[in-house]
């Protein structure tokens, strides 16, 4: 389930000796003298575009509420309000739809097209509509339909706290512009379109079982279990995806996160869980920069 889980922000990378594989939380306290920043790993798809929680997943772990209460402002991967605006969806559809003379069939092999056709017949999804979409939008459509089928329809962690922050008047910041998020989606699987659709169809049948294993591990801070399920296949089979979605973005985020530690108030930064751990993760980067890092 390499591609789907990586995109969903559920991959937690291998841990270094600086961190315990069982921290009992997905939240961390980062300190620089008397200055504090709280850093939390969340469960979402592409910055929060698709939610990955069901109604039964609330209430969230209590430490998230405590961290929210302690924080004077919050930082997310991107502007969640902009993601929900009609203009974002319209631009996404425009950039990921074929012109009238082209269709999905040109980018897929005959076996993959047959597999997609069979899946659409089985689930009732309209093949004629999907044929007008480029592969990244086909993937998002298939995932969204599957997540809704298994009941993952509640607000995600990021959206939940974004709404609370706006309601309570707490400032919100973002690590990336919505246009950058759009670019990640548009370029997803470029040059490997057939493999992207084939992997999606292969993995989606196991999605419910995988999600049901991952959500408890996330709640309990069991990073070792997450790494065992998800790390090695992703790193071995999708090294470029790892570089593009994890390493490069973490490197771009680090200066912005360090800048938050220069403020006097406590900030809560929420990002996808895969960005926190491993040799290229934000936590390791903060330790190497001389900051104190400990479970919240």
Secondary structure, 3 states (H helix, E strand, C coil): CHHHHHHCCCCCCCCCCCCCCECCCCEEEEEECCEEEEEEEECEEHHHCEECECHHHCCCCHHHHHHHHHCCEEEECCCHHHHHCHHHHHHHHHHCECCCCCCHHHHCCHHHHHHHHHHHHHHCCCHHHHCCECHHHHHHHHHHHHHHHCCCCECCHHHHHHHHHHHHCCEEEECCCHHHHHHHHHCCCCCCHHHHHHHHHHHHCCHHHHHHHHHHHHHHCEHHHHHHHHHHHHHHHCHHHHHHHHHHHHHHHHHHHHHHCCCCCCEEEEEEHHHCCCCCCHHHHHHHCCCEEEEC
